[in-house]
């Protein structure tokens, strides 16, 4: 009977050692995975910094291989700036060209830095020539007549 308890005790001890070793392995792997993820984030951040540097430096004369990407970024930045201007107009504000503060449209000078505010010209809506309008109306009428028949 004593041998049975000894074998059970030995088995429990060996199992405990195995579990301890596996726990250390899992812990070590988790630590390395965390360091890998941190390094990957650092690389990604540095790629972003490098890409922004390249864009800022060469946006007017990019290499042929990246010209499409540079032009896409430029177009996106212009679209964002336009949308921000539209938001300011909706809010009745203008942005100071000197300090970036948002100022009421009716102000002549910036309340933060005192610079004279440049106010954007209201957008001019281009009207379609009369001939084009007539053609569009005729097309609509033709479509209406053909669907009614």
N, C-alpha and C positions, 0 to 999 in steps of 0.2 A: 504494500500500500504506500509505503514511503517512496518507493521508486516512481509510482504513478504521479504523486504530488511533485516530485523532483522534476520529472519530465514536463509536467504542466507548467511548472515555474520556469524551466528553461525555455519552453516554447513561448511563454508570455514575455520573457526577457528578450528573446531574439526578435519577436514581433515588435516590441517596443523600440528596439534599435533600428529595425527596418523602417518603421513609421517615422522615427526621428530623422533618419537619413533622407527619406523622401520629402519630409517637410523642409529640410535644409535645401534640397534641390529645387523644390517649388519656389521657395523664398528667393533663392539666388536667381532663378530664371525670371521671376517677377521683377527683381531689381534691375537685371540687365534689360528686360523689355521696357521698363520705365526710362532707363537711360537712352535706349535706342529711340524711343518716341520723342524724348526731349531733344536729342541730336537731330532727328528728322525735322522737328519744328524749327530748330535753329537754322538748318539748311534752307528750309522753305522761306523763312524770314530773310535770310541773306540773299536768296534768289530774287525776292521781291525788291530788296534794296538795290541789288545790282541791276535788275530790269528797270527800275525807276531812274537810276543813274543813267543807264544807256538811253532811255527815252528822253530824259531831260537834255542830255548832251547831243544826241544825234537825231532828234525828232525832225529837224529840217532837212537832214540828208542821211536817212537810214540806209543800211546795207540792203541790197536787193532782196536777200533772203527773209528779212524781217519787215520790209516796207509795208506789207499788207497789215501786219499786226500793229505797227506804229500808227498807220493811218486809222485803223479801227479805234485805237486808244484815243487819238486826237478827236475823232468824230464823237466818241462817247463823252469825252470831257466837254466838248462844245455843247452837246445835248444837255448834259447835267447843268452847265452854267446857264443855258437858256431856261431850263425848267426852274432853277433857283431864282432867276430874274422874274419869271412869271409868278412864282410864289410870293416874292416880295411885292410885286405889283398888286396881287390880290389882297395882300395885307396892308396896302397903301404905304409901303416903305421903299426906300432906296438904300443901296449899300455904299458906304463911303469908300472911295477908291484909295484913300490913304491908309486908313486903319481897319477897314472891314466892318465897322459898326453899322447896324441897321438904324436908319433915321427915317422919321416921317417924311413922306413925299413933299409936303408943303414947306419943309425947312430948306433954307438956302445954304446953311453951313452945318457941318457935323457937330453934334452936341458933345462928342467925346474928344475929338482932336482939333476941331475948329476949321478943318479944310472945307473949301467950297465944294458943294455936292454937284456932281455931274448927273443930270437927270436924263434917262433914256428917252428917245423920241418914241411917241406911240407908234405901234406897228401900222403900216399902211397896207390895207387889204387890196390886193390886186383884183380887179374885176375882169371876168372873162369877156373877151370881145363879143359884141352883140351877135355876130354870125355864129359863134360857138354856142351861145345860149339858145339860139333858134334851132340849131342842129340837135342839141340835147332834147329840147322840147319835142321836136319832130320824132326823134327816136323813141321817146316815151309814148307818144301818141301811137306810133306804129306798133309798139309792143302791146299796148292796151287793146288796139283794134284786133291784132292777130290772136290774142288770148281770148277775146270775147267771141270770136267766130267759131 
